[in-house]
Amino acid sequence: FSIHNLFKAIQTYAVPLILGIVVALIWANVDPENYTYWFGPSSHSSHDDAHDYNHSLDNHTTNSATGIPTTPHIDGCDAEEALSYNVSEHHPVLFHLEFFGHEVTPNFIINDILMCFFFGLCTAEIVLSFQKGGTLYP
């Protein structure tokens, strides 16, 4: 048994990926507010855009056919929660960094940067498997 074999097994069985999924699943179910604070969706809009969105939630509209006031709809929220929904909710910014106008949050790093590399690796594997000698070569 050697370190080389250990790292080979970890890579072969995607242990970091599986551990990350298990930890995230447990964390999201045990403490959903903390999980959402660190990894929940963050707004990539400016403060003015968030203010305009929140202001539009305050303006009730009426259904033109019935004249009944309507409230905004946000998936997963009832009407009262939708009215109090705040796009500019604070999420942790790593080292107070910005990247092309986006605050560098854990959500930004995972969803916008690491997922780009993940799909790049998937594309490379598919291309390699279709090349001559690959597993999907006709």
DSSP file with accessible surface (Angstrom, degrees, kcal/mol):
  #  RESIDUE AA STRUCTURE BP1 BP2  ACC     N-H-->O    O-->H-N    N-H-->O    O-->H-N    TCO  KAPPA ALPHA  PHI   PSI    X-CA   Y-CA   Z-CA
    1    1 A F              0   0  215      0, 0.0     2,-0.3     0, 0.0     3,-0.0   0.000 360.0 360.0 360.0 127.7    0.0    0.0    0.0
    2    2 A S     >  -     0   0   49      1,-0.1     4,-2.1     0, 0.0     5,-0.1  -0.877 360.0-109.7-134.7 166.5    1.4    3.3   -1.1
    3    3 A I  H  > S+     0   0  111     -2,-0.3     4,-2.8     1,-0.2     5,-0.3   0.890 118.6  57.2 -60.3 -39.6    0.5    7.0   -1.3
    4    4 A H  H  > S+     0   0  132      1,-0.2     4,-2.2     2,-0.2    -1,-0.2   0.924 107.9  46.0 -59.1 -45.4    0.4    6.7   -5.0
    5    5 A N  H  > S+     0   0   84      2,-0.2     4,-2.4     1,-0.2    -1,-0.2   0.867 111.1  53.8 -66.1 -36.4   -2.1    3.9   -4.9
    6    6 A L  H  X S+     0   0   66     -4,-2.1     4,-2.5     2,-0.2    -2,-0.2   0.952 111.1  44.2 -62.2 -49.4   -4.2    5.9   -2.4
    7    7 A F  H  X S+     0   0  128     -4,-2.8     4,-2.3     1,-0.2    -2,-0.2   0.869 112.0  54.0 -64.5 -34.8   -4.4    8.9   -4.6
    8    8 A K  H  X S+     0   0  122     -4,-2.2     4,-2.8    -5,-0.3    -1,-0.2   0.926 110.4  46.1 -64.5 -42.6   -5.1    6.7   -7.6
    9    9 A A  H  X S+     0   0   42     -4,-2.4     4,-2.4     2,-0.2    -2,-0.2   0.914 111.5  52.0 -65.9 -42.0   -8.1    5.1   -5.7
   10   10 A I  H  <>S+     0   0   51     -4,-2.5     5,-1.9     1,-0.2     4,-0.3   0.918 114.8  42.8 -60.5 -42.2   -9.3    8.5   -4.6
   11   11 A Q  H ><5S+     0   0  159     -4,-2.3     3,-1.0     3,-0.2    -2,-0.2   0.919 113.0  51.9 -70.4 -43.5   -9.2    9.8   -8.2
   12   12 A T  H 3<5S+     0   0   91     -4,-2.8    -2,-0.2     1,-0.2    -1,-0.2   0.908 117.2  37.6 -61.4 -42.8  -10.7    6.6   -9.7
   13   13 A Y  T 3<5S-     0   0  161     -4,-2.4    -1,-0.2    -5,-0.2    -2,-0.2   0.303 104.5-125.3 -97.0  11.0  -13.7    6.6   -7.4
   14   14 A A  T <>5 +     0   0   38     -3,-1.0     4,-2.3    -4,-0.3     5,-0.2   0.879  43.7 170.2  49.6  46.8  -14.2   10.4   -7.3
   15   15 A V  H  >< +     0   0   53     -5,-1.9     4,-3.0     1,-0.2     5,-0.3   0.904  69.7  52.4 -59.0 -44.6  -14.0   10.5   -3.5
   16   16 A P  H  > S+     0   0   87      0, 0.0     4,-2.5     0, 0.0    -1,-0.2   0.920 110.9  48.9 -60.7 -38.9  -13.9   14.3   -3.1
   17   17 A L  H  > S+     0   0  109      2,-0.2     4,-2.3     1,-0.2    -2,-0.2   0.950 114.0  44.8 -63.0 -47.8  -17.0   14.7   -5.3
   18   18 A I  H  X S+     0   0   94     -4,-2.3     4,-2.5     1,-0.2     5,-0.2   0.921 113.9  49.4 -65.4 -42.7  -18.9   12.1   -3.3
   19   19 A L  H  X S+     0   0  103     -4,-3.0     4,-2.9    -5,-0.2     5,-0.2   0.913 110.4  51.5 -62.5 -40.8  -17.8   13.5    0.0
   20   20 A G  H  X S+     0   0   41     -4,-2.5     4,-2.5    -5,-0.3    -2,-0.2   0.906 110.5  48.3 -61.7 -41.5  -18.8   17.0   -1.1
   21   21 A I  H  X S+     0   0   99     -4,-2.3     4,-2.6     2,-0.2    -2,-0.2   0.936 113.5  46.8 -64.5 -45.3  -22.2   15.8   -2.1
   22   22 A V  H  X S+     0   0   68     -4,-2.5     4,-2.6     2,-0.2     5,-0.2   0.940 114.2  46.9 -64.1 -45.7  -22.7   14.0    1.2
   23   23 A V  H  X S+     0   0   87     -4,-2.9     4,-3.0     1,-0.2     5,-0.2   0.937 114.3  47.5 -62.5 -45.3  -21.5   16.9    3.3
   24   24 A A  H  X S+     0   0   29     -4,-2.5     4,-2.9    -5,-0.2    -1,-0.2   0.912 112.0  50.2 -63.7 -41.5  -23.7   19.4    1.3
   25   25 A L  H  X S+     0   0  110     -4,-2.6     4,-1.3    -5,-0.2    -2,-0.2   0.937 114.9  42.7 -63.2 -45.4  -26.7   17.2    1.6
   26   26 A I  H  X S+     0   0  101     -4,-2.6     4,-2.6    -5,-0.2     3,-0.3   0.944 116.0  48.8 -66.1 -46.4  -26.3   16.7    5.4
   27   27 A W  H  X S+     0   0   75     -4,-3.0     4,-2.5    -5,-0.2     8,-0.3   0.928 109.7  51.6 -60.0 -46.1  -25.5   20.4    5.9
   28   28 A A  H  < S+     0   0   31     -4,-2.9    -1,-0.2    -5,-0.2    -2,-0.2   0.806 116.6  40.7 -64.1 -28.1  -28.5   21.6    3.8
   29   29 A N  H  < S+     0   0  121     -4,-1.3    -1,-0.2    -3,-0.3    -2,-0.2   0.791 118.3  44.2 -91.1 -28.8  -30.9   19.4    5.8
   30   30 A V  H  < S+     0   0  115     -4,-2.6    -2,-0.2     1,-0.2    -3,-0.2   0.908 135.0   9.7 -81.2 -43.7  -29.4   20.0    9.3
   31   31 A D     X  +     0   0   72     -4,-2.5     4,-2.3    -5,-0.3     3,-0.2  -0.621  67.7 169.7-137.5  75.9  -29.0   23.8    9.1
   32   32 A P  H  > S+     0   0   71      0, 0.0     4,-2.6     0, 0.0     5,-0.2   0.848  77.6  55.1 -62.4 -33.0  -30.7   25.1    6.0
   33   33 A E  H  > S+     0   0  164      2,-0.2     4,-2.0     1,-0.2     5,-0.1   0.919 111.0  44.0 -67.0 -42.4  -30.3   28.8    6.9
   34   34 A N  H  > S+     0   0   58     -3,-0.2     4,-2.0     2,-0.2     5,-0.2   0.909 113.9  50.6 -67.5 -41.5  -26.5   28.5    7.4
   35   35 A Y  H  X S+     0   0   66     -4,-2.3     4,-3.2    -8,-0.3     5,-0.4   0.930 111.8  47.6 -61.0 -44.3  -26.2   26.5    4.2
   36   36 A T  H  X S+     0   0   58     -4,-2.6     4,-2.0     1,-0.2    -1,-0.2   0.869 107.6  56.9 -66.1 -35.5  -28.2   29.1    2.3
   37   37 A Y  H  < S+     0   0   88     -4,-2.0    -1,-0.2    -5,-0.2    -2,-0.2   0.932 118.8  31.0 -59.3 -45.3  -26.1   31.9    3.8
   38   38 A W  H  < S+     0   0   90     -4,-2.0    69,-0.5    53,-0.1    -2,-0.2   0.872 139.8  15.0 -82.8 -39.3  -22.9   30.4    2.5
   39   39 A F  H  < S+     0   0   59     -4,-3.2    -3,-0.2    -5,-0.2    -2,-0.2   0.341  92.5 116.7-123.5   5.9  -24.0   28.7   -0.7
   40   40 A G  S  < S-     0   0    7     -4,-2.0    67,-0.2    -5,-0.4    -4,-0.0  -0.171  79.6 -70.7 -71.1 170.0  -27.5   30.1   -1.5
   41   41 A P        -     0   0   98      0, 0.0     2,-0.3     0, 0.0    -1,-0.2  -0.361  51.7-161.0 -63.5 138.3  -28.1   32.2   -4.7
   42   42 A S        -     0   0   20     -3,-0.1     2,-0.4    61,-0.1    46,-0.1  -0.898  21.6-108.7-119.2 152.7  -26.6   35.6   -4.7
   43   43 A S        -     0   0   39     44,-0.4    60,-0.3    -2,-0.3     7,-0.0  -0.631  18.9-168.3 -83.1 132.8  -27.5   38.5   -6.8
   44   44 A H        +     0   0   73     -2,-0.4     2,-0.2    58,-0.1    -1,-0.1   0.219  60.7 101.9 -97.4  11.8  -25.1   39.5   -9.5
   45   45 A S  S    S-     0   0   49      1,-0.1    -2,-0.1    42,-0.1     2,-0.0  -0.483  78.9 -99.7 -93.1 167.6  -27.0   42.7  -10.1
   46   46 A S     >  -     0   0   58     -2,-0.2     4,-2.1     1,-0.1     5,-0.2  -0.272  37.7-101.9 -77.1 170.2  -26.1   46.2   -8.9
   47   47 A H  H  > S+     0   0  136      1,-0.2     4,-2.6     2,-0.2     5,-0.2   0.890 123.3  54.5 -60.5 -39.2  -27.6   47.8   -5.8
   48   48 A D  H  > S+     0   0  110      2,-0.2     4,-2.7     1,-0.2    -1,-0.2   0.905 106.9  50.3 -63.9 -40.4  -29.9   49.9   -8.0
   49   49 A D  H  > S+     0   0   87      2,-0.2     4,-2.4     1,-0.2    -1,-0.2   0.921 112.0  47.6 -62.9 -42.8  -31.2   46.7   -9.8
   50   50 A A  H  X S+     0   0    3     -4,-2.1     4,-2.8     2,-0.2    37,-0.3   0.921 112.2  50.1 -64.5 -41.0  -31.9   45.0   -6.4
   51   51 A H  H  X S+     0   0  104     -4,-2.6     4,-2.7     1,-0.2    -2,-0.2   0.927 110.9  49.1 -63.3 -44.0  -33.7   48.2   -5.2
   52   52 A D  H  X S+     0   0   98     -4,-2.7     4,-2.2     2,-0.2    -1,-0.2   0.910 112.5  48.2 -62.0 -40.6  -35.8   48.4   -8.3
   53   53 A Y  H  X S+     0   0   89     -4,-2.4     4,-1.4     2,-0.2    -2,-0.2   0.952 113.4  46.0 -65.5 -47.0  -36.8   44.7   -8.0
   54   54 A N  H  X S+     0   0   33     -4,-2.8     4,-1.0     1,-0.2    -2,-0.2   0.889 112.0  52.5 -63.6 -36.9  -37.7   45.1   -4.3
   55   55 A H  H >X S+     0   0   94     -4,-2.7     4,-1.0     1,-0.2     3,-0.6   0.899 105.2  54.8 -65.5 -37.8  -39.6   48.3   -5.1
   56   56 A S  H 3< S+     0   0   63     -4,-2.2    -1,-0.2     1,-0.2    -2,-0.2   0.819 102.4  57.9 -67.1 -26.4  -41.6   46.4   -7.8
   57   57 A L  H 3< S+     0   0    5     -4,-1.4    -1,-0.2     1,-0.2    -2,-0.2   0.819 102.3  54.9 -70.7 -28.5  -42.6   43.8   -5.2
   58   58 A D  H << S+     0   0   98     -4,-1.0     2,-1.0    -3,-0.6    -1,-0.2   0.750  91.6  81.7 -74.2 -25.7  -44.1   46.6   -3.1
   59   59 A N  S  < S-     0   0   90     -4,-1.0     2,-0.2    -3,-0.2    -1,-0.1  -0.726  74.5-152.6 -86.0 104.1  -46.3   47.7   -6.0
   60   60 A H        -     0   0  105     -2,-1.0     2,-0.3    11,-0.1    11,-0.2  -0.484   8.7-154.1 -72.7 142.4  -49.3   45.5   -6.1
   61   61 A T  E     -A   70   0A  90      9,-0.9     9,-3.9    -2,-0.2     2,-0.4  -0.745   7.8-130.6-109.9 164.4  -50.9   45.0   -9.4
   62   62 A T  E     -A   69   0A  92      7,-0.3     2,-0.4    -2,-0.3     6,-0.0  -0.914  22.5-109.9-117.1 146.6  -54.5   44.1  -10.2
   63   63 A N     >  -     0   0   69      5,-2.5     4,-3.3    -2,-0.4     5,-0.2  -0.595  25.7-145.2 -70.1 123.0  -55.9   41.5  -12.5
   64   64 A S  T  4 S+     0   0  123     -2,-0.4    -1,-0.2     1,-0.2    -2,-0.0   0.823  95.2  48.7 -65.1 -29.2  -57.4   43.5  -15.4
   65   65 A A  T  4 S+     0   0   90      1,-0.1    -1,-0.2     3,-0.1    -2,-0.0   0.909 128.5  19.2 -78.0 -40.0  -60.2   40.9  -15.8
   66   66 A T  T  4 S-     0   0   84      2,-0.2    -2,-0.2     0, 0.0    -1,-0.1   0.672  89.0-132.4-106.6 -19.1  -61.3   40.6  -12.2
   67   67 A G     <  +     0   0   49     -4,-3.3    -3,-0.1     1,-0.3     3,-0.0   0.584  58.0 142.8  76.3   7.2  -59.9   43.8  -10.6
   68   68 A I        -     0   0  104     -5,-0.2    -5,-2.5     1,-0.1    -1,-0.3  -0.677  57.3-112.0 -83.6 131.9  -58.6   41.6   -7.7
   69   69 A P  E     -A   62   0A  91      0, 0.0     2,-0.3     0, 0.0    -7,-0.3  -0.352  34.4-155.9 -61.5 140.8  -55.2   42.7   -6.4
   70   70 A T  E     -A   61   0A  50     -9,-3.9    -9,-0.9    -3,-0.0     0, 0.0  -0.834   3.2-144.2-115.6 157.2  -52.4   40.3   -7.2
   71   71 A T        -     0   0   66     -2,-0.3   -13,-0.1   -11,-0.2     9,-0.1  -0.855  32.7 -91.6-116.7 155.8  -49.1   39.7   -5.4
   72   72 A P        -     0   0   35      0, 0.0     2,-0.5     0, 0.0    10,-0.1  -0.290  38.2-135.9 -63.0 152.6  -45.8   38.8   -6.9
   73   73 A H        +     0   0  143      9,-0.1     2,-0.4    10,-0.0     5,-0.1  -0.945  23.5 176.0-116.1 126.7  -45.0   35.1   -7.2
   74   74 A I    >   -     0   0   23     -2,-0.5     3,-2.2     3,-0.4     8,-0.1  -0.999  42.3-103.0-125.9 127.2  -41.6   33.7   -6.3
   75   75 A D  T 3  S+     0   0  138     -2,-0.4     3,-0.1     1,-0.3    -2,-0.0  -0.215 105.3  14.7 -51.7 132.0  -41.1   30.0   -6.5
   76   76 A G  T 3  S+     0   0   84      1,-0.2     2,-0.4     0, 0.0    -1,-0.3   0.482 108.4  99.1  84.6   2.6  -41.2   28.3   -3.1
   77   77 A C    <   -     0   0   37     -3,-2.2    -3,-0.4     4,-0.0    -1,-0.2  -0.940  65.2-134.1-122.5 145.8  -42.7   31.4   -1.3
   78   78 A D     >  -     0   0   94     -2,-0.4     4,-2.5    -3,-0.1     5,-0.2  -0.324  45.4 -89.7 -83.3 178.2  -46.1   32.3   -0.2
   79   79 A A  H  > S+     0   0   45      1,-0.2     4,-1.9     2,-0.2     5,-0.2   0.902 126.7  49.9 -59.9 -41.0  -47.5   35.8   -1.0
   80   80 A E  H  > S+     0   0  157      1,-0.2     4,-1.3     2,-0.2    -1,-0.2   0.926 112.5  46.7 -66.0 -42.4  -46.2   37.3    2.3
   81   81 A E  H  > S+     0   0   96      1,-0.2     4,-0.6     2,-0.2    -1,-0.2   0.892 109.0  56.0 -65.1 -36.6  -42.7   35.9    1.9
   82   82 A A  H >< S+     0   0    1     -4,-2.5     3,-0.7     1,-0.2    -1,-0.2   0.889 106.0  50.8 -63.9 -36.9  -42.7   37.1   -1.8
   83   83 A L  H 3< S+     0   0   52     -4,-1.9    -1,-0.2     1,-0.2    -2,-0.2   0.820 113.9  43.9 -70.8 -29.1  -43.4   40.6   -0.6
   84   84 A S  H 3< S+     0   0   89     -4,-1.3    -1,-0.2    -5,-0.2    -2,-0.2   0.436  84.6 126.9 -94.0   2.2  -40.5   40.5    1.9
   85   85 A Y    <<  -     0   0   93     -3,-0.7     2,-0.5    -4,-0.6   -28,-0.1  -0.351  43.9-160.9 -62.4 134.6  -38.1   38.8   -0.5
   86   86 A N    >   -     0   0   69      1,-0.1     3,-1.2    -2,-0.1   -35,-0.1  -0.948  15.9-167.7-126.8 113.2  -34.9   40.8   -0.7
   87   87 A V  T 3  S+     0   0   32     -2,-0.5   -44,-0.4   -37,-0.3    -1,-0.1   0.856  88.3  59.4 -65.5 -34.0  -32.6   40.3   -3.7
   88   88 A S  T 3  S+     0   0   54    -38,-0.1    -1,-0.3   -46,-0.1     3,-0.1   0.158  72.9 150.0 -88.5  23.5  -29.7   42.2   -2.0
   89   89 A E    <   -     0   0  103     -3,-1.2   -46,-0.3     1,-0.1     2,-0.2  -0.264  54.6-102.5 -54.6 140.1  -29.5   39.8    0.9
   90   90 A H        +     0   0  119    -48,-0.1    -1,-0.1     3,-0.0    -2,-0.0  -0.439  42.1 177.2 -74.2 134.5  -26.0   39.6    2.2
   91   91 A H        -     0   0   13     -2,-0.2   -53,-0.1    -3,-0.1   -54,-0.1  -0.963  43.6 -86.2-128.6 150.9  -23.8   36.6    1.4
   92   92 A P        -     0   0   12      0, 0.0     2,-0.5     0, 0.0     0, 0.0  -0.324  37.3-151.9 -63.6 130.2  -20.1   36.3    2.4
   93   93 A V    >   -     0   0   32     12,-0.1     3,-0.9    13,-0.1     2,-0.5  -0.916  20.3-123.5-103.0 124.4  -17.7   37.9    0.0
   94   94 A L  G >  S-     0   0   50     10,-3.4     3,-1.8    -2,-0.5    10,-0.2  -0.560  83.7 -23.2 -74.8 119.5  -14.3   36.3    0.0
   95   95 A F  G 3  S-     0   0  179     -2,-0.5    -1,-0.3     1,-0.3     0, 0.0   0.728 109.5 -78.7  55.0  25.1  -11.5   38.8    0.8
   96   96 A H  G <  S+     0   0  175     -3,-0.9    -1,-0.3     1,-0.2     2,-0.2   0.855  87.1 159.8  55.1  37.6  -13.8   41.6   -0.4
   97   97 A L    <   -     0   0   89     -3,-1.8     7,-2.2     7,-0.3     2,-0.4  -0.612  28.1-164.5 -92.7 150.3  -13.0   40.7   -4.0
   98   98 A E  E     -B  103   0B 133      5,-0.2     2,-0.5    -2,-0.2     5,-0.2  -0.981   3.3-162.9-128.8 145.0  -14.9   41.5   -7.1
   99   99 A F  E >  S-B  102   0B 107      3,-2.8     3,-1.7    -2,-0.4    -2,-0.0  -0.944  77.2 -29.1-131.5 106.9  -14.5   39.9  -10.5
  100  100 A F  T 3  S-     0   0  180     -2,-0.5     3,-0.1     1,-0.3    -1,-0.1   0.902 128.4 -44.7  50.0  45.7  -15.9   41.8  -13.5
  101  101 A G  T 3  S+     0   0   54      1,-0.2     2,-0.5   -56,-0.0    -1,-0.3   0.457 116.0 115.2  84.1  -0.5  -18.6   43.4  -11.2
  102  102 A H  E <   -B   99   0B  58     -3,-1.7    -3,-2.8     3,-0.0    -1,-0.2  -0.885  67.8-124.8-103.7 130.9  -19.4   40.1   -9.4
  103  103 A E  E     -B   98   0B  93     -2,-0.5     2,-1.3   -60,-0.3    -5,-0.2  -0.502  28.8-118.3 -68.3 139.1  -18.8   39.7   -5.8
  104  104 A V        +     0   0   18     -7,-2.2   -10,-3.4   -10,-0.2    -7,-0.3  -0.670  52.2 157.7 -85.9  93.8  -16.6   36.7   -5.2
  105  105 A T     >  -     0   0    2     -2,-1.3     4,-2.4   -12,-0.2     5,-0.2  -0.697  58.2-104.4-107.3 164.8  -18.9   34.5   -3.0
  106  106 A P  H  > S+     0   0   15      0, 0.0     4,-2.6     0, 0.0     5,-0.3   0.909 124.2  54.4 -56.1 -38.1  -18.7   30.7   -2.5
  107  107 A N  H  > S+     0   0   16    -69,-0.5     4,-2.9     1,-0.2     5,-0.5   0.922 108.1  48.4 -61.1 -43.9  -21.7   30.5   -4.8
  108  108 A F  H  >>S+     0   0    8      2,-0.2     4,-2.1     1,-0.2     5,-0.9   0.927 112.0  49.0 -63.2 -43.6  -19.9   32.4   -7.5
  109  109 A I  I  X>S+     0   0   51     -4,-2.4     5,-2.9     3,-0.2     4,-0.9   0.943 119.2  37.6 -63.3 -45.4  -16.8   30.3   -7.3
  110  110 A I  I  <>S+     0   0   67     -4,-2.6     5,-1.5    -5,-0.2    -2,-0.2   0.964 125.4  34.7 -72.4 -53.0  -18.7   27.0   -7.5
  111  111 A N  I  <5S+     0   0   82     -4,-2.9    -3,-0.2    -5,-0.3    -2,-0.2   0.857 129.1  29.5 -74.9 -36.1  -21.4   27.9  -10.0
  112  112 A D  I  <5S+     0   0   72     -4,-2.1    -3,-0.2    -5,-0.5    -1,-0.2   0.757 132.1  22.5 -99.7 -26.8  -19.6   30.3  -12.3
  113  113 A I  I  X<S+     0   0   61     -5,-0.9     4,-1.6    -4,-0.9     3,-0.4   0.847 123.9  40.8-106.4 -58.0  -15.9   29.1  -12.2
  114  114 A L  I  ><S+     0   0   92     -5,-2.9     4,-2.4     1,-0.2    -3,-0.2   0.873 113.3  55.2 -65.1 -35.2  -15.7   25.5  -11.1
  115  115 A M  H  ><S+     0   0   68     -5,-1.5     4,-2.6    -6,-0.3    -1,-0.2   0.852 103.0  57.6 -65.8 -31.1  -18.7   24.4  -13.1
  116  116 A C  H  > S+     0   0   88     -3,-0.4     4,-1.9     2,-0.2    -1,-0.2   0.946 109.4  44.0 -61.9 -45.4  -17.0   25.9  -16.2
  117  117 A F  H  X S+     0   0  135     -4,-1.6     4,-2.6     2,-0.2    -2,-0.2   0.893 111.2  55.2 -66.2 -38.1  -14.0   23.6  -15.6
  118  118 A F  H  X S+     0   0   99     -4,-2.4     4,-2.3     1,-0.2    -2,-0.2   0.947 110.3  44.0 -60.3 -48.3  -16.3   20.6  -14.9
  119  119 A F  H  X S+     0   0  116     -4,-2.6     4,-2.4     1,-0.2    -1,-0.2   0.846 111.1  55.7 -68.8 -30.6  -18.1   21.0  -18.2
  120  120 A G  H  X S+     0   0   41     -4,-1.9     4,-2.4    -5,-0.2    -1,-0.2   0.927 108.8  46.9 -63.5 -43.7  -14.7   21.5  -19.9
  121  121 A L  H  X S+     0   0  118     -4,-2.6     4,-2.4     2,-0.2    -2,-0.2   0.906 111.6  51.3 -64.2 -40.7  -13.5   18.2  -18.5
  122  122 A C  H  X S+     0   0   43     -4,-2.3     4,-2.3     2,-0.2    -2,-0.2   0.928 110.4  49.2 -61.1 -43.9  -16.8   16.5  -19.6
  123  123 A T  H  X S+     0   0   84     -4,-2.4     4,-2.7     1,-0.2     5,-0.2   0.923 110.4  50.4 -62.4 -43.8  -16.3   17.9  -23.1
  124  124 A A  H  X S+     0   0   47     -4,-2.4     4,-2.7     1,-0.2    -1,-0.2   0.917 110.4  49.6 -61.9 -42.0  -12.7   16.7  -23.3
  125  125 A E  H  X S+     0   0  128     -4,-2.4     4,-2.0     2,-0.2    -1,-0.2   0.907 112.1  47.8 -64.7 -40.6  -13.7   13.2  -22.1
  126  126 A I  H  X S+     0   0   96     -4,-2.3     4,-1.3     2,-0.2    -2,-0.2   0.937 112.7  48.3 -66.0 -45.0  -16.5   13.0  -24.7
  127  127 A V  H  X S+     0   0   76     -4,-2.7     4,-0.8     1,-0.2     3,-0.5   0.934 112.1  49.5 -61.4 -44.7  -14.2   14.2  -27.5
  128  128 A L  H >< S+     0   0   93     -4,-2.7     3,-0.7     1,-0.2    -1,-0.2   0.882 107.8  53.7 -62.8 -36.6  -11.5   11.7  -26.5
  129  129 A S  H 3< S+     0   0   17     -4,-2.0     7,-2.1     1,-0.2     8,-0.5   0.783 108.4  49.9 -72.4 -22.4  -14.0    8.8  -26.5
  130  130 A F  H 3< S+     0   0  113     -4,-1.3    -1,-0.2    -3,-0.5    -2,-0.2   0.561  92.8  97.1 -89.7  -9.8  -15.1    9.6  -30.0
  131  131 A Q  S X< S-     0   0  104     -4,-0.8     3,-3.1    -3,-0.7     6,-0.3  -0.358  97.0 -70.2 -74.9 162.8  -11.6    9.7  -31.4
  132  132 A K  T 3  S+     0   0  177      1,-0.3    -1,-0.2     4,-0.1     3,-0.1  -0.272 126.9  19.2 -55.6 127.2  -10.0    6.8  -33.2
  133  133 A G  T 3  S+     0   0   76      1,-0.3    -1,-0.3    -3,-0.1    -2,-0.1   0.334  98.5 127.4  91.9  -6.8   -9.3    4.1  -30.5
  134  134 A G  S X  S-     0   0   23     -3,-3.1     3,-1.2    -7,-0.1    -1,-0.3  -0.320  74.9-107.3 -79.5 167.3  -11.8    5.7  -28.1
  135  135 A T  T 3  S+     0   0  132      1,-0.3    -5,-0.1    -3,-0.1    -6,-0.1   0.759 119.1  41.1 -68.2 -25.0  -14.6    3.7  -26.4
  136  136 A L  T 3  S+     0   0   94     -7,-2.1    -1,-0.3    -5,-0.1    -6,-0.2   0.276  81.3 127.5-106.1  11.8  -17.3    5.4  -28.5
  137  137 A Y    <         0   0  116     -3,-1.2    -6,-0.1    -8,-0.5    -7,-0.1  -0.521 360.0 360.0 -70.5 128.9  -15.4    5.3  -31.8
  138  138 A P              0   0  143      0, 0.0    -1,-0.1     0, 0.0    -2,-0.0   0.153 360.0 360.0 -67.9 360.0  -17.7    3.7  -34.5
